[in-house]
Amino acid sequence: MITFQVRTNSLDRILANVYTFLMEQILEMFDHAYGSYMKYAYPADELMPLSCRGRVRGLEPNRGDIDDSLGNLLFTVCFILFFAQLLNRLEDFEEAVKKTVKDVRLDNDVVVSVFETNIRVLGGLLGAHVMADLLKQRGEKMQWYGDELLHMAKDLGYRLLPAFNTTSGLPYPRVNLRYGVVNPLSRTGTETDTCTACAGTMILEFAALSRLSGESVFEEHARKALDVLWEKRQRGSNLMGTVINIHNGDWVRRDSGVGAGIDSYYEYLMKAYILLGDNVYLERFNTHYSAIMKYISQPPLLLSVHMHNPTVNVRSWMDSLLAFFPGLQVLRGDLKPAIETHEMLYQVTKQHKFLPEAFTTEFRVHWGQHPLRPEFAESTYFLYKATGDPYYLKVGQSIVEKLNTHTRVPCGFAAVQDVRTGAHEDRMDSFFLAEMFKYLYLLFSEKSHLPFDIDDYIFTTEAHLLPVSLSTSQPACEGNNTDLYTTQVEDLFTYSCPSAQTLFPNNPSFAKTIRDSYKYLTGVGRAPHTSPVRYLLFYLNVKLLLVLMDVFRHSFYLFFLIFMHTPEEEEVVPHIVQLISPPFLGRTVLTAGPAKFGMDLTKQEHGGSIVKSVPYTACGHIENPIELQGHIALALRGDCMFAAKARRLQEAGAIGVIFIDQREDSSSAETPLFQMVGDGESTDDITVPLVFLFSREGAILTGALQEHQNVDVLLLPKERQSRLRPPESGLAVWGMTAIYNKNVMSSCSFLQTIDMETINF
């Protein structure tokens, strides 16, 4: 017992030092990125890491809307202000504040995005001011500081206010920092539309500015924009569109999701309640959240629907910005769907190295870019803090490793132009520095590592921290009311910020049981297979590691990473589809993947004749139930979950299902087998056998059906492959087929292989 305790303590010590090593690695990565910016790009807004120079708007080729976020405002310096304080690098923080005060000029004749300038620059100035003021009050540093950053933030706020001069109160998407909107020199003001997130992601920064400066005008305008958006929701579904007319409030794009164009609107409703303590924001968020979970959430997917007809999906792909949503669900306390969607996203990153900018419901690449977005790391951080499950530390480690392996270049980190090729793009957006390193550092750090209590602050969408004490510094704006509407189904979390430590104390298995249903969702990895050898190797590696620690005290974490590594992918049990009717007679055998639900074919093989489902995807009403009755259905992968297809086909009378991959030219020879999983709900109702064929094998099967009309197959594990045996169901049909064909072919030897006593006519 004592020996075991010593080993346990040693292992805990190893883990603690590994996480310390990862924190140090993250800091080194930050220093490389920020150091490259300061060396090659300062005072430009952003670094071009392949060219090793700064991106100055007007001097580089125009990139359209992307450049609207650049205003020669030293974005990158503004962003690192808080991070330097977070790391307790007080000298670096003080130097960054001085550079900002000295070099940032707001009176620029430049048209900028109101949304981006608010969340990046205004948020950065406010977050840095809060930290500078904190240090000054503690007497540690910044005794010279006289609210210079707050004065700059107020100046910027007034330069953004002209954008709100519309008949509706919704802001213009762009403003000229010197000339506003209506001035003939402004070169803006002709726009008619803005995105929901663009108009609805102002309240945190503007309310904080009002409460810190004492000037209520900023919060009033941001609140009014939210009031307008709330009034324009679709009353039947309580969903929002993506693009709205800023003058008359008509919806321009009526697709509704949680990704690009709408994401931070929902985020800011929840966080406005946390920051400002105003129940109105929580009421609105809960109303929208119920609608999202009813119409958009199709675990683990989050699919856009039509706001006026929410039962209709408007696209078959998702964008990477929705990766923030599991983190928001953690804030609400709704962990199960957060874990499900996060696991789906993690499986996509394992398949493509990073989240593509957009990917299909079959997890193929739709848009291949990856501009180093931090949303997946953000949700990973929140899920780890909520569950305490070290699995999420492993996810964070994979993010660190992939960034270093695939995006690190001599002058910083370069965005990925296409995840399929790994080609780089000459781009390192400021949000990469602002958010990615913060969330990764916080993921591996303990609260005791931080120079302040992070629970006293709320993250803005750009990961700047604002103090929740603002809720008591000034009352809410007058007239911030909503119509009488309460969430129809209230739960434990409706009016509270739930404590994960109270709900799920030291229970990482909670997350694991949910994740396991989605472990092989994308086809990457193999099914669980317990090997006692792995545990023996684990034990021997730990013993060897403890010896090495005495020899290599300063490098033991490297040995840990080598010796403690166990493969994520475990062995799957291959199955087969064996064609047993003439003329195949068992000689044609197709390798297939199994399912984690339905009939267990390792205990009971199954067979019958095959029929194509109509529709072939089996994602709608089954149109040929009479043909399917008593037969094994063929269905194409895609458009909906395996479990949903299986249920429909089973209800239509099918006695089994063979799924065929829709991806062209895929084969078991070139693609690892995977085990099909359910949809996160109970699959006990699905009792028919299920197997999966890649497209090449599927083409052989469908070709046989087209040529011979009547094809009988046997479904069973590969290791139990039969030379020729009748299936255990549909025996009469099989036997009659054999006898019927004896006048067409020489069937004497064929019939001799049949144990006739097993066939009952």
Secondary structure by P-SEA (a helix, b strand, c coil): caaaaaaaaaaaaaaaaaaaaaaaaaaaaaaaaaaaaaaccccccccccccccccccccccccccccccccccaaaaaaaaaaaaaacaaaaaaaaaaaaaccccccccccccaaaaaacaaaaaaaaaaaaaaaaaaccccccccaaaaaaaaaaaaaaccccccccccccccccccccccccccccccccccccccccccaaaaaaaaaaaccaaaaaaaaaaaaaaaaacccccccccccccccccccccccccccccccaaaaaaaaaaaacccaaaaaaaaaaaaaaaacccccccccccccccccccccccccccccaaaaaaaaacccaaaaaaaaaaaaaaaacccccccccccccccccccccccaaaaaaaaaaaacccaaaaaaaaaaaaaaacccccccccccccccccccccccccccccccaaaaaaaaaccccccccccccccccccbbbbbccccccccccccccccccccccccccccccccccccccccaaaaaaaaccccccccccccbbbbaaaaaaaaaaaaaaaaaaaaccccaaaaaaaaaccccbbbbbbbbbccccccccccbbbbbbbbcccccccccccbbbbbbccccccccccccccccccbbbbbbbccccaaaaaaaaaaacccbbbbbbcccccccccbbbbbbbccccccccccbbbbbbcaaaaaaaaaaaaaccbbbbbbccccccccccccccaaaaaaaaaaaaccccccaaaaaacccccccc
